[in-house]
Amino acid sequence: MDQKIDQENMRQVILDSPSQLTQGLALAKDIKIPSNFNSIVISGMGGSALPGDILKIYLDDLFQKNSDQNSHLTVLQNRTYALPAEAYKNSLNIFASYSGNTEETLSSLEEALKAKLPAIGISSGGKLAEICQKNNIPLVSLPAGIQPRCASGYFFSAILGILAKAEKIENPSENIAQAQKKLSEQISDLEKQGAEIAKKLFEKIPIIYASEKFRALAMIWKIKINENAKTPAFYNSYPELNHNEMVGFTLPQGKFHLINLTNQTDHPQTLKRINITSEILAKKNIQNTRIEMNSSNILDSIFSTLLLGDWVSYYLALEYGQDPTPVAMVENLKQQLT
């Protein structure tokens, strides 16, 4: 590790991240809620919202494989100041803010309180924790000290634990423990792979593509590159991008590098589109790196792919001489909003 650049030791945070999966379950073990809901609305911004995006992938997979033990739950993301209409009917409202001080999330929480909607808070403290404690709202208290975008494992597993307690899904403990073990075994190889990919992305604009099913993973890669490496990156999904975005590369206005996140469970035509699109863009001098996910286990597909993205963004930050942890632009904006 280059300690002169990585002053807050994000490398260690990434190395420790697999343990968040079992810890998240443990943190939510005492949360009990009524089970009279068939949808979830997750209010959160930035890194605190990311677990909701991957939760959709996992819950859909659970239901498809075992509909007897797993309910079909609609997961909605609320990334603004007010609750969507769906939050008012048969919905569990989860308010996720790692700092506990995210103004959009707090605004939505106040709306839920006024409407007396079922609610749960997840944070490491701040105003959200204070409001939950004052109003007897169940609260999952997370360990503090890392960036919100680095806490996805805590949030994800805590929500799974809550849903299992409400008997909406099967007990995830065994699957979570196995996923954590496998991630810990893979982490060294993923770090090496991430460092190699980062070199390819240096002085290029990364474009992250995935199938619609795994769109959230491409988005999270993009976000980690933005925040850790402090450089632009973009994402989209197949097959929609073949109907519009790819035409924009008729006249590329910069140096791009394409990352394709692929999974053999993707539709055969989608996999064919990925190959053809890569060939078309190669003729425009856009190089392509293909990341093949583990298709045999959905948790490994999700979290090993995200862990690789962490390493890519981390080492790209070092390539640019940027400390991957602080987000000065975000903090500057917050100060100007107050």
C-alpha positions in Angstrom: 0.0 0.0 0.0 1.2 3.5 -0.8 0.5 5.1 2.6 1.5 8.6 1.3 -1.6 8.4 -1.0 -4.0 6.1 0.9 -3.8 8.1 4.1 -7.0 6.7 5.6 -6.1 3.1 4.7 -9.0 2.2 2.4 -7.1 -0.9 1.4 -7.6 -2.3 4.9 -11.3 -1.4 4.7 -11.7 -3.4 1.5 -9.7 -6.3 2.9 -12.1 -6.3 5.9 -15.3 -5.9 3.9 -16.3 -9.6 3.5 -16.8 -9.9 7.3 -19.6 -7.3 7.0 -21.9 -10.0 5.6 -22.1 -12.0 8.8 -21.8 -8.9 11.0 -24.8 -7.3 9.3 -27.0 -10.3 10.1 -25.9 -10.2 13.8 -26.6 -6.5 14.1 -30.2 -7.0 13.0 -30.9 -10.2 15.0 -33.1 -8.4 17.6 -35.2 -6.4 15.1 -38.8 -7.6 15.0 -41.5 -6.2 12.8 -45.0 -7.1 11.6 -45.0 -9.1 8.4 -48.0 -7.4 6.8 -46.1 -5.9 3.9 -45.5 -7.1 0.3 -43.1 -4.3 -0.8 -40.1 -2.5 0.6 -39.2 1.2 0.0 -35.6 2.0 0.8 -35.0 5.7 1.3 -31.3 6.4 1.0 -28.7 8.4 -0.9 -25.2 7.7 -2.3 -23.4 4.7 -0.7 -26.3 4.1 1.7 -28.6 3.4 -1.2 -26.4 0.9 -3.0 -27.5 -2.2 -0.9 -31.1 -1.7 -2.1 -30.0 -2.0 -5.7 -28.3 -5.4 -5.1 -31.1 -6.5 -2.8 -33.5 -6.6 -5.8 -31.2 -9.0 -7.7 -30.9 -11.3 -4.7 -34.6 -11.4 -3.7 -35.7 -12.1 -7.3 -33.3 -15.0 -7.5 -34.5 -16.4 -4.1 -38.2 -16.3 -5.3 -37.4 -17.9 -8.6 -35.6 -20.8 -7.0 -37.9 -21.4 -4.1 -41.2 -19.6 -4.1 -42.5 -21.7 -1.2 -40.1 -20.2 1.3 -39.5 -16.8 -0.3 -42.1 -14.1 -0.9 -42.2 -12.0 -4.0 -41.2 -8.6 -2.7 -41.1 -5.5 -4.7 -38.1 -3.3 -3.8 -38.4 0.4 -4.6 -35.6 2.9 -4.2 -36.3 6.4 -2.9 -33.5 8.8 -3.8 -35.2 12.1 -3.0 -36.8 14.2 -0.3 -40.3 12.7 -0.4 -41.8 9.2 -0.2 -43.2 7.6 -3.4 -46.9 6.8 -3.4 -46.1 3.1 -3.0 -44.7 3.8 0.5 -48.2 4.3 1.8 -49.7 0.9 1.0 -48.6 -2.5 2.4 -45.0 -1.4 2.4 -42.1 -1.6 4.9 -40.2 1.7 4.8 -36.4 1.4 5.5 -34.4 4.6 6.1 -30.8 4.0 5.4 -28.1 6.6 6.1 -24.7 5.6 7.2 -23.9 8.9 8.7 -27.5 9.4 9.9 -27.5 13.0 8.7 -28.5 12.6 5.0 -31.0 15.4 4.5 -33.1 13.7 1.8 -33.5 10.6 3.9 -34.3 12.5 7.1 -37.0 14.4 5.1 -38.6 11.2 4.0 -38.4 9.8 7.5 -40.3 12.8 8.9 -43.0 12.2 6.3 -43.3 8.6 7.3 -43.6 9.6 11.0 -46.4 12.1 10.2 -48.3 9.4 8.2 -47.5 6.7 10.9 -46.1 4.4 8.3 -44.2 1.2 9.3 -40.5 2.1 9.4 -37.0 0.9 10.3 -33.8 2.9 10.5 -30.3 1.8 9.6 -27.3 4.1 10.5 -24.2 4.4 12.5 -25.6 7.3 14.5 -26.5 10.9 13.7 -30.0 12.5 13.5 -31.6 9.4 12.1 -30.6 7.3 15.1 -31.9 10.1 17.4 -35.2 10.3 15.6 -35.7 6.5 15.7 -34.9 6.3 19.4 -37.2 9.2 20.2 -40.1 7.6 18.3 -39.5 4.0 19.2 -38.7 3.0 15.6 -36.6 -0.1 15.3 -33.0 0.8 14.5 -30.0 -1.2 13.3 -26.9 0.5 14.6 -23.9 0.0 12.3 -20.2 0.4 13.2 -18.9 3.9 12.4 -15.6 4.9 10.8 -15.8 4.1 7.1 -17.3 5.7 4.0 -21.0 4.9 3.3 -20.0 3.3 -0.1 -17.8 0.9 1.8 -20.7 -0.4 4.1 -22.8 -2.3 1.6 -22.3 -5.6 3.3 -23.6 -4.3 6.6 -26.8 -2.8 5.0 -27.5 -5.8 2.7 -27.2 -8.5 5.4 -29.1 -6.4 8.0 -32.0 -6.1 5.6 -31.9 -9.8 4.8 -32.0 -10.5 8.6 -35.0 -8.3 9.0 -36.9 -10.0 6.2 -36.1 -13.4 7.5 -37.3 -12.5 11.0 -40.6 -11.3 9.3 -40.7 -14.7 7.6 -40.6 -13.2 4.2 -37.5 -15.1 3.1 -35.7 -18.2 4.1 -33.0 -18.0 6.8 -29.9 -16.6 5.0 -27.3 -17.4 7.6 -25.8 -20.4 5.9 -25.6 -18.8 2.5 -24.2 -15.6 3.9 -21.5 -17.5 5.9 -20.5 -19.4 2.7 -20.4 -16.2 0.7 -18.2 -14.5 3.2 -15.8 -17.5 3.4 -15.5 -17.6 -0.4 -14.9 -13.8 -0.7 -12.1 -14.1 1.9 -10.5 -16.8 -0.1 -10.7 -14.8 -3.4 -9.7 -11.4 -2.1 -6.0 -11.7 -2.8 -6.5 -12.8 -6.4 -9.2 -10.1 -6.9 -6.8 -7.5 -5.7 -4.2 -8.5 -8.2 -6.8 -8.6 -11.0 -8.1 -5.2 -10.0 -4.7 -3.6 -10.1 -4.2 -4.9 -13.6 -7.5 -3.6 -14.8 -6.8 -0.2 -13.2 -3.7 0.2 -15.4 -5.8 -0.3 -18.5 -8.2 2.4 -17.3 -5.6 5.0 -16.5 -6.2 8.1 -18.6 -9.3 6.5 -20.1 -13.0 7.1 -19.4 -14.4 3.8 -18.1 -17.7 2.6 -19.4 -19.3 -0.2 -17.4 -21.9 -2.3 -19.1 -23.9 -5.3 -17.8 -27.2 -7.0 -18.6 -30.4 -5.4 -17.2 -30.5 -8.1 -14.5 -27.1 -7.0 -13.3 -27.4 -3.3 -14.1 -26.9 -2.4 -10.4 -23.5 -3.9 -10.4 -22.4 -1.8 -13.3 -23.8 1.3 -11.6 -21.9 0.5 -8.4 -18.6 0.1 -10.3 -19.2 3.4 -11.9 -19.9 5.1 -8.5 -16.8 3.6 -6.9 -14.7 4.8 -9.7 -16.2 8.3 -9.4 -15.7 8.5 -5.6 -12.5 6.6 -5.1 -10.5 7.5 -8.3 -12.1 11.0 -8.6 -12.6 10.5 -12.3 -15.7 10.3 -14.7 -17.2 6.9 -15.5 -20.4 5.9 -17.0 -22.7 2.8 -17.1 -25.6 1.3 -19.0 -27.3 -2.0 -19.6 -27.9 -4.4 -22.4 -30.0 -4.7 -24.5 -31.3 -1.1 -24.1 -27.9 0.6 -24.8 -27.9 -1.1 -28.2 -30.9 1.0 -29.1 -29.3 4.4 -28.4 -26.1 4.9 -26.5 -23.9 2.9 -28.7 -24.7 5.2 -31.6 -22.9 8.0 -29.6 -19.6 6.2 -30.3 -19.9 7.0 -34.0 -17.9 10.1 -33.0 -16.1 9.4 -29.7 -15.2 12.6 -28.0 -12.6 11.1 -25.7 -10.6 8.0 -24.8 -12.8 5.3 -23.5 -12.3 1.8 -22.1 -15.3 -0.7 -22.0 -15.8 -3.0 -19.1 -18.4 -5.8 -19.8 -19.7 -7.5 -16.7 -21.1 -10.8 -18.0 -22.9 -13.8 -16.5 -23.7 -17.1 -18.3 -27.2 -16.8 -16.8 -27.8 -13.8 -19.0 -30.2 -14.3 -22.0 -28.3 -15.9 -24.9 -29.2 -13.0 -27.2 -27.9 -10.6 -24.5 -24.6 -12.5 -24.5 -24.5 -12.3 -28.3 -25.2 -8.6 -28.1 -22.2 -8.1 -25.7 -19.9 -9.8 -28.1 -21.0 -7.9 -31.2 -21.1 -4.6 -29.4 -17.5 -5.1 -28.2 -16.4 -5.8 -31.8 -18.2 -2.7 -33.1 -16.6 -0.5 -30.5 -13.2 -2.0 -31.1 -13.3 -0.6 -34.6 -13.6 2.9 -32.9 -10.4 2.1 -30.9 -12.3 1.4 -27.7 -10.7 -1.4 -25.9 -12.8 -4.0 -24.0 -12.2 -5.9 -20.8 -14.7 -8.7 -20.1 -15.4 -9.7 -16.5 -17.1 -13.1 -16.3 -19.1 -13.5 -13.1 -19.5 -16.8 -11.2 -22.9 -18.0 -12.6 -23.4 -20.8 -10.1 -24.1 -18.8 -7.0 -25.9 -15.4 -7.0 -24.3 -14.1 -3.8 -20.9 -14.8 -5.2 -21.9 -13.2 -8.5 -22.9 -10.1 -6.7 -20.2 -9.6 -4.1 -17.1 -10.9 -5.9 -18.0 -8.6 -8.8 -18.4 -5.7 -6.4 -15.2 -6.6 -4.6 -13.3 -6.6 -7.9 -14.8 -3.2 -8.6 -13.5 -1.9 -5.2 -10.0 -3.0 -6.1 -10.2 -1.5 -9.6 -11.3 1.9 -8.3 -8.8 1.7 -5.4 -5.8 1.1 -7.7 -7.1 3.6 -10.3 -7.1 6.2 -7.5 -3.4 5.3 -6.7 -2.6 5.6 -10.4 -3.9 9.1 -10.4 -2.3 10.0 -7.1 -5.6 10.4 -5.3 -6.5 9.4 -1.8 -9.4 7.1 -2.4 -11.3 7.9 0.8 -12.3 11.6 1.0 -14.9 13.1 -1.2 -14.1 16.8 -1.0 -16.6 17.9 -3.7 -19.5 16.2 -1.8 -18.5 17.8 1.5 -18.1 21.2 -0.2 -21.6 21.0 -1.7 -23.1 20.0 1.7 -21.4 23.1 3.3 -22.9 25.4 0.7 -26.4 23.8 1.2 -26.5 24.6 4.9 
